[in-house]
Amino acid sequence: MTQMKNFFAFLFFIHLSFAIIAQDSAGIQFQDLSWEKALEAAQDGDKIIFVDAYTTWCGPCKWMNANVFPVDEVGEFYNANFVNIKLDMEKGEGVEFARKYSVRAYPSLLFIDADGELVHQGVGSRAPSDFVALGEAAVDPNRQAGALKRKYDAGERNPDFLRNFAKASQESNIGNTEEITAAYLTSQTDWTTLENTNFIFEMMPYDNMDNKLFKYVKENRQRFATTIGADKVDDKLKTGVLYSMMKNRVNDPAKVEAAFKEIFPKKGEQFASEWNLQQLMRAQGEEGLKKFMNAAVDHFGKYESDDWGMYNSIAWSFYENTENKDYLKEAAGWAEKSVAIKSNFYNNDTAAALFLKLKQKEKGILYANEAIRLGKEAGEDTSATENLLRQLNEL
């Protein structure tokens, strides 16, 4: 039974092969071409090459392959505008390709012209509409990050150009995003306009509490909350603290709590407790696991959460690591809370697994059936959950 159990983010893994899509099938028509032949095809067809740079173990790559590449609208746009190929970054030509184009994250979605120049790229999975938007930017000379970088390097500093290039740079990792953002904001006498408020929030980094934009948003939190929404602002600030703690390898609970309380005076203690749970989840050995489980029971006894993933990840960890009925009952309750917040394949599967251990047949069957239904709708591999359902029926 495979579960994605990341505390703050959750990626959906799909067990599907990377078969080449046939020419008469829906979605993107990926061509089985060597890199040299792909460049020739781009030259002959006056097109850009789209490269799905993937690895076989990459969950978001599988999700794109199952849920985005086969979509009709995606195929219509990409087949008309690109020579589409897939390259495994750990095999064959992909190894040298990854080195040449500095591919370090998967999937990397690269757009390369017939001369082998990178003109645009994106990193990570995205919804079909967002993926089409990425392709639209790649064929627009005014939005191609590579073309914009050449203009920037040549001295272009028009404010509208800088704003567009900053966004393209953030999306593509082409160019120095922080430098370009600073150049745009230096050209602005009023940072409080609606356009600049949205721009600052969009460009604010996640992983640096010392960054000028992070501090600016923190200090002007109410204005940003009014314009953008309090939940969105708080989520980004909270994520910024978490990333900063991890990036700087801060392990002192007191320092973590102080960092959270600086931004969240009322919830700082709760967020620090969540961070502590994340650290304890890595514990090894009987004593480490006991400490983690006691901390989880204590945390959820004090605090409520609206994060389905957090409830689910902790509940699944209990399922994997204990046979203690008291702990399992606590975990089943968290799994049900997760489902109540956002019902999906993963948390229904977790609940079913826990109720199997608790030998609560009716509840287990209910959640297992729902997990299978939702899993099949999403294109998930539900075979492990179906096996779980058989065990529940045999109780």
Secondary structure, DSSP 8 states (H G I E B T S, - for coil): ------SS--------------TTSSS-------HHHHHHHHHHHT-EEEEEEE-TT-HHHHHHHHHTTT-HHHHHHHHHHEEEEEEETTSTHHHHHHHHTT--SSSEEEEE-TTS-EEEEEES---HHHHHHHHHHHT-TTT-HHHHHHHHHTT---HHHHHHHHHHHHHH--S-HHHHHHHHHHT-S-TTSHHHHHHHHHH--SS-TTSHHHHHHHHTHHHHHHHH-HHHHHHHHHHHHHHHHHHTT---HHHHHHHHHHH-TTTHHHHHHHHHHHHHTT--HHHHHHHHHHHHHHHHHH-----HHHHHHHHHHHHHH---HHHHHHHHHHHHHHHHHS--HHHHHHHHHHHHHTT-HHHHHHHHHHHHHHHHHTT---HHHHHHHHHHHT-
